[in-house]
Amino acid sequence: MPQNKSAAPSGTTRSTRPLALGAVVVVAAALLGVVSYTATEPDSRPAATVGQQPADDTSETLTGLARRDAKDPLARGRADAPVVLVEYADFQCGYCGKFARDTEPALVKKYVEDGTLRIEWRNFPLFGAASESAARAAWAAGEQGRFWQFHEAAYADGAKEKGFGAARLDALAREAGVADLDRFRDDLAGPRARAAVEKDRDEAYALGATATPSFLINGQPLAGAQPEEVFVQEIEAAKARAAK
């Protein structure tokens, strides 16, 4: 299985990655870096990383990456939920789609609906121009409150194979119920979409992520479209720690 080690899209260079997280993310980079090269393969994570906690100061810093903005259209769940799952993903990533279709709905039903879990999306386009366009389109759909509907349409079984050209993005926006397609197109092409996607991507690079999907669960790095039970284990552990 080819590994996802694609370079950043043109216009974004590794030299521009933010350094604000500082040396405290080295532990996280080691955890994500070791496992994220196989992040596109489920069941690929070394067992030692399950439940393995970063150093306390690192975990606290990574937990702080949860934005907890109640108005964030790329998030779902209560802003004050005890557990936050941050997902770094690409719309052309097959295993991101697998997580979106097979695992995330169960987590939403089990944990988001009862207020335990909040899910925050980060655009992490790695597969070139089409991934970049899809990321900006998803952000633009979010500007009209339809991000998660766009997310569902873009990750539907077989959707990736149809590509993410301009006509296809319009079709996905319609399917998602985006009301103003002219605004959608303007937002997609505008500087705010570009800046938002770059911010998310730079955050992922700063953490040492090199593949999708990659996750943080209350600051605990988790790589790959792992089985539902792994996410349940990590969420329950994070919930228990938060209760203390």
Secondary structure, 3 states (H helix, E strand, C coil): CCCCCCCCCCCCCHHHCCCCCHHHHHHHHHHHHHHHCCCCCCCCCCHHHCCCCCCHHHHHHHHCCCCCCCCCCCEECCCCCCEEEEEEECCCCHHHHHHHHHHHHHHHHHHHCCCCEEEEEEECCCCCHHHHHHHHHHHHHHCCCCHHHHHHHHCCCCCHHHCCCHHHHHHHHHHHCCCCHHHHHHHHHCHHHHHHHHHHHHHHHHCCCCCCCEEEECCEEEECCCCHHHHHHHHHHHHHHHHC
